[in-house]
Amino acid sequence: MWSVDTMKRKSVVLLVILTFMVFAVSAVSALAITADGNLDDWGLHALSGPASDWNNNNTWIPTNPGVEFVVQDNDNPLHSAYPGFYGPGVHITGTANSWKFYDQPLGILASDGQLVNVPWGGEPYNVKALYLAQDNDNVYVAIVSSMPQDGLFGNASGHDNEPADLAMHFSSNPSAKLGYEYGIKLGSQKNVGNYNPGDIVFLPNWQSQGYILPAAPNLMESPALPGGGVVGHAQFAYTGSWIDHVDQGSPQHVIEIAFPKSVAGLTGQNVALSNFLITQGCENDRIFVPEFPTIAVSVGAILGMIFVVYSVRRKGE
């Protein structure tokens, strides 16, 4: 038979395990994200109104605990001494419960090597924020951008004036150009690649040319690299209807994406995803997300709870 103390300790551990199970289930169910261009389900309702304060950090922080984000609105306030087109804006990264200032790096002008504050070229080229989440079956992406889906001048414009495609890296592939083995078509134009919005492409042939260095994956040219091609289609929305906000004279847009993990050979609730990158067709701006969120920190916190509670029990014996 177990002693009373042993039963107490096992009860504490069981309680914490049950707490973790409830947390894990609630973390999955709390997402309930639909890729329809409405970011209320991300906990971002503060962004949508015409009077919303985009200079306030809290406006950009999602209340949904399963979301990771990078926000780099307008100029990095630490780089005001360098040439730029904007005033300072919110620069933060993290999750709803743990975030910090994001020191967006300077860009290098391809024309003369000058260091500049990015985004470069004016408000329409500003990629403002990228949000990521996942559940057991899907990866979710939300982007806030000043660039309309048809480009600045409609479908007749060149690649300089249209949205770039979303670049994704999940595992090492020696054939991947610039290290990004998947891409999702975002813009409506087909002047560079003959893909449809929402197409998921394996081994894209990234055009990777623009005004800011170093070169990054921007638009997927046709055809894909040998062995690559369209492998699926994402749930997809690109709209200016949810955000009723004009920033420095430019209307704002939401890109929302959901795609099954199975398309990229991924399985499980908390897969280790590496890199996401979004820029513009001209590469005047870019957001790089180096690591996808997992609940590892939360698991560590729960294990810490076990240690603390167990220690307290020991001291009280």
C-alpha positions as CSV (number, residue, x, y, z in Angstrom):
1,M,0.0,0.0,0.0
2,W,1.1,3.6,-0.7
3,S,1.8,5.9,2.2
4,V,-0.3,9.0,2.7
5,D,2.6,11.2,1.7
6,T,3.2,9.1,-1.5
7,M,-0.4,9.4,-2.4
8,K,-0.3,13.2,-1.9
9,R,2.7,13.5,-4.1
10,K,1.2,11.4,-6.8
11,S,-2.0,13.4,-6.6
12,V,-0.1,16.6,-7.1
13,V,1.7,15.2,-10.2
14,L,-1.6,13.9,-11.6
15,L,-3.2,17.2,-11.0
16,V,-0.4,19.0,-12.9
17,I,-0.6,16.4,-15.7
18,L,-4.3,16.9,-16.0
19,T,-3.7,20.7,-16.1
20,F,-1.3,20.3,-18.9
21,M,-3.7,18.1,-20.8
22,V,-6.4,20.7,-20.4
23,F,-4.0,23.4,-21.6
24,A,-2.9,21.4,-24.6
25,V,-6.5,20.7,-25.7
26,S,-7.5,24.4,-25.1
27,A,-4.5,25.6,-27.0
28,V,-5.7,23.6,-30.1
29,S,-9.3,24.5,-29.8
30,A,-8.6,28.2,-29.0
31,L,-7.3,28.7,-32.5
32,A,-10.4,28.0,-34.6
33,I,-8.9,30.1,-37.4
34,T,-10.7,30.5,-40.7
35,A,-8.8,31.9,-43.6
36,D,-11.3,34.5,-44.7
37,G,-9.4,37.8,-44.3
38,N,-11.0,38.6,-40.9
39,L,-8.4,38.5,-38.1
40,D,-10.8,38.7,-35.2
41,D,-10.1,34.9,-34.6
42,W,-6.4,35.8,-34.2
43,G,-7.3,38.2,-31.4
44,L,-6.4,41.2,-33.6
45,H,-9.7,43.2,-33.6
46,A,-7.8,46.3,-32.4
47,L,-6.2,46.6,-35.8
48,S,-9.3,46.9,-37.9
49,G,-11.0,50.2,-37.0
50,P,-10.3,53.5,-38.8
51,A,-9.5,55.1,-35.4
52,S,-7.2,52.3,-34.2
53,D,-3.9,53.5,-32.8
54,W,-1.2,51.8,-34.9
55,N,1.5,53.5,-32.8
56,N,0.5,51.5,-29.8
57,N,2.2,48.1,-29.2
58,N,-1.0,46.6,-27.8
59,T,-2.9,47.2,-31.1
60,W,-0.6,44.7,-32.8
61,I,-0.5,42.0,-30.1
62,P,-2.9,39.1,-30.7
63,T,-5.0,38.0,-27.7
64,N,-5.1,34.4,-29.1
65,P,-2.3,32.7,-27.1
66,G,-1.4,30.3,-29.9
67,V,0.0,33.0,-32.2
68,E,3.5,34.1,-32.8
69,F,4.2,37.4,-34.6
70,V,6.7,39.9,-36.0
71,V,5.6,43.5,-36.4
72,Q,7.8,46.1,-38.1
73,D,5.5,49.0,-39.0
74,N,7.3,51.9,-40.8
75,D,10.8,52.8,-39.7
76,N,12.8,51.1,-36.9
77,P,13.1,53.9,-34.3
78,L,16.7,52.9,-33.5
79,H,17.7,53.7,-37.1
80,S,16.5,57.3,-37.4
81,A,20.0,58.5,-38.4
82,Y,19.8,56.5,-41.7
83,P,17.8,57.5,-44.8
84,G,14.2,56.4,-44.9
85,F,10.7,57.3,-46.0
86,Y,8.7,57.0,-42.8
87,G,8.4,58.0,-39.2
88,P,9.1,55.5,-36.5
89,G,6.6,52.7,-35.9
90,V,5.9,49.7,-33.7
91,H,8.6,47.0,-33.9
92,I,7.9,44.0,-31.6
93,T,8.1,40.2,-31.8
94,G,7.0,37.3,-29.7
95,T,3.6,35.9,-28.4
96,A,0.7,37.4,-26.6
97,N,2.3,36.6,-23.2
98,S,5.9,37.1,-24.1
99,W,7.1,39.8,-26.5
100,K,10.0,42.2,-26.9
101,F,11.3,45.0,-29.1
102,Y,12.3,43.8,-32.6
103,D,15.4,45.5,-34.0
104,Q,14.7,45.3,-37.7
105,P,18.1,45.3,-39.5
106,L,19.1,48.0,-42.0
107,G,18.9,47.3,-45.7
108,I,21.6,47.7,-48.3
109,L,20.7,49.5,-51.5
110,A,21.7,47.4,-54.5
111,S,22.5,50.5,-56.6
112,D,25.2,52.0,-54.4
113,G,25.6,49.9,-51.2
114,Q,24.2,52.6,-49.0
115,L,22.7,51.5,-45.7
116,V,19.0,52.6,-45.4
117,N,16.1,52.2,-43.1
118,V,13.6,49.7,-44.6
119,P,11.0,49.6,-45.9
120,W,12.3,51.6,-48.8
121,G,10.4,53.4,-51.5
122,G,7.3,54.6,-49.8
123,E,4.2,53.3,-47.9
124,P,2.8,51.0,-50.6
125,Y,5.9,48.8,-50.3
126,N,5.5,48.3,-46.6
127,V,5.0,44.8,-45.2
128,K,3.9,45.5,-41.7
129,A,3.3,42.3,-39.8
130,L,3.3,38.5,-40.0
131,Y,1.5,36.2,-37.7
132,L,1.8,32.4,-37.4
133,A,-0.1,29.7,-35.7
134,Q,-0.6,25.9,-36.0
135,D,-2.9,23.1,-34.8
136,N,-2.7,19.4,-35.2
137,D,-3.5,19.5,-38.9
138,N,-2.8,23.0,-40.3
139,V,-0.4,25.9,-40.5
140,Y,-2.0,29.4,-40.4
141,V,-0.4,32.6,-41.6
142,A,-1.7,36.2,-41.5
143,I,0.1,39.2,-43.1
144,V,-0.7,42.9,-42.9
145,S,0.6,44.8,-46.0
146,S,0.2,48.0,-47.8
147,M,0.4,46.3,-51.2
148,P,-2.9,45.4,-52.9
149,Q,-3.2,42.0,-54.5
150,D,-3.4,43.3,-58.0
151,G,-0.4,45.5,-57.5
152,L,-0.2,49.2,-57.4
153,F,-1.3,49.7,-61.0
154,G,-3.4,46.7,-61.6
155,N,-2.4,43.6,-63.6
156,A,-0.5,45.7,-66.1
157,S,2.2,46.6,-63.6
158,G,5.6,44.9,-63.5
159,H,7.1,42.9,-60.7
160,D,8.3,46.0,-58.9
161,N,4.8,47.0,-58.0
162,E,3.1,43.7,-56.9
163,P,3.1,41.4,-53.9
164,A,5.8,38.8,-53.5
165,D,5.0,35.2,-52.7
166,L,5.4,33.6,-49.2
167,A,8.6,31.7,-48.9
168,M,8.8,28.8,-46.4
169,H,11.5,26.5,-45.2
170,F,10.6,23.3,-43.3
171,S,13.6,21.0,-43.8
172,S,16.9,21.0,-45.6
173,N,16.7,20.3,-49.3
174,P,19.9,20.8,-51.4
175,S,17.8,21.6,-54.4
176,A,16.0,24.5,-52.8
177,K,16.9,27.9,-54.2
178,L,18.0,30.4,-51.4
179,G,17.1,27.7,-48.8
180,Y,13.3,28.0,-49.2
181,E,11.8,24.8,-50.6
182,Y,8.1,25.9,-50.6
183,G,6.2,28.9,-51.7
184,I,2.6,30.1,-51.8
185,K,1.4,32.4,-54.6
186,L,-0.1,35.6,-53.2
187,G,-0.5,38.2,-55.9
188,S,-3.0,38.0,-58.8
189,Q,-0.6,38.8,-61.5
190,K,1.0,36.1,-63.8
191,N,3.7,38.2,-65.5
192,V,6.5,36.3,-63.6
193,G,5.0,32.9,-62.7
194,N,2.0,31.1,-64.1
195,Y,0.5,30.2,-60.7
196,N,-2.9,31.0,-59.2
197,P,-3.3,32.7,-55.8
198,G,-3.1,30.1,-53.1
199,D,-1.0,27.6,-55.1
200,I,1.6,25.8,-52.9
201,V,4.7,25.2,-54.9
202,F,7.5,22.8,-54.1
203,L,11.0,23.9,-55.1
204,P,10.1,27.3,-56.5
205,N,12.4,29.1,-58.9
206,W,12.7,32.3,-56.9
207,Q,13.3,35.4,-59.0
208,S,15.2,37.0,-56.1
209,Q,16.0,40.4,-57.5
210,G,15.2,43.8,-56.1
211,Y,16.4,47.1,-54.7
212,I,17.5,45.9,-51.2
213,L,20.3,43.4,-50.5
214,P,20.9,40.7,-49.6
215,A,18.7,39.1,-52.2
216,A,15.7,37.1,-50.8
217,P,13.1,34.9,-52.4
218,N,10.3,37.1,-53.7
219,L,8.4,35.9,-56.8
220,M,8.1,32.3,-58.1
221,E,9.0,32.0,-61.7
222,S,7.7,29.4,-64.0
223,P,8.5,26.6,-64.3
224,A,9.6,25.3,-60.8
225,L,13.0,23.8,-60.4
226,P,13.5,20.2,-61.5
227,G,11.4,17.9,-59.3
228,G,9.2,20.7,-58.2
229,G,5.8,22.1,-59.0
230,V,2.3,22.8,-57.5
231,V,1.7,20.3,-54.7
232,G,-1.5,21.7,-53.2
233,H,-3.7,24.8,-52.7
234,A,-4.1,26.8,-49.5
235,Q,-7.3,28.3,-48.1
236,F,-6.6,31.9,-49.0
237,A,-7.9,35.4,-48.7
238,Y,-6.4,38.7,-49.7
239,T,-8.6,41.6,-48.8
240,G,-8.8,45.3,-47.8
241,S,-12.3,45.0,-46.4
242,W,-11.5,44.0,-42.8
243,I,-8.9,46.7,-42.1
244,D,-10.6,50.1,-42.4
245,H,-7.4,52.0,-41.8
246,V,-5.3,54.2,-44.0
247,D,-1.6,54.6,-43.1
248,Q,0.4,57.5,-44.7
249,G,-2.1,57.7,-47.5
250,S,-2.3,54.0,-48.3
251,P,-5.1,51.6,-47.6
252,Q,-4.1,48.4,-45.8
253,H,-4.6,44.8,-46.7
254,V,-4.8,41.4,-45.0
255,I,-3.5,38.2,-46.4
256,E,-4.7,35.1,-44.6
257,I,-3.6,31.6,-45.3
258,A,-4.3,28.1,-44.0
259,F,-2.7,25.0,-45.4
260,P,-2.5,21.3,-44.3
261,K,0.7,20.2,-42.8
262,S,0.6,17.0,-44.8
263,V,1.3,19.0,-48.0
264,A,4.8,19.7,-46.6
265,G,5.2,16.2,-45.1
266,L,4.6,17.5,-41.6
267,T,2.7,15.8,-38.8
268,G,1.8,16.5,-35.2
269,Q,0.6,19.3,-33.0
270,N,3.9,21.1,-32.4
271,V,6.2,20.5,-35.4
272,A,9.5,22.2,-35.7
273,L,9.2,24.6,-38.5
274,S,12.1,26.9,-39.4
275,N,11.8,29.9,-41.6
276,F,9.0,32.1,-43.1
277,L,9.9,35.1,-45.3
278,I,7.6,37.7,-46.9
279,T,8.9,40.6,-49.0
280,Q,7.5,42.7,-51.9
281,G,8.0,42.1,-55.6
282,C,10.8,44.7,-55.6
283,E,12.2,43.5,-52.2
284,N,11.9,47.0,-50.7
285,D,10.9,45.4,-47.4
286,R,10.9,41.9,-45.8
287,I,9.8,40.1,-42.7
288,F,11.7,37.1,-41.6
289,V,10.4,34.7,-38.9
290,P,13.2,32.4,-37.8
291,E,11.2,29.9,-35.6
292,F,7.7,28.7,-35.4
293,P,6.0,28.7,-32.0
294,T,5.7,25.5,-30.0
295,I,4.4,24.8,-26.5
296,A,7.9,23.8,-25.3
297,V,8.1,26.8,-23.1
298,S,4.7,26.0,-21.6
299,V,5.7,22.4,-21.0
300,G,8.8,23.7,-19.3
301,A,6.7,25.9,-17.1
302,I,4.4,23.0,-16.2
303,L,7.4,20.9,-15.3
304,G,8.6,23.8,-13.2
305,M,5.3,23.7,-11.4
306,I,5.8,20.1,-10.6
307,F,9.2,20.8,-9.1
308,V,7.9,23.7,-7.1
309,V,4.8,22.0,-5.8
310,Y,6.8,18.8,-5.0
311,S,9.4,20.9,-3.2
312,V,6.8,22.7,-1.1
313,R,5.3,19.4,-0.2
314,R,8.7,18.0,0.9
315,K,9.3,21.1,3.0
316,G,5.9,20.7,4.7
317,E,6.5,17.1,5.6
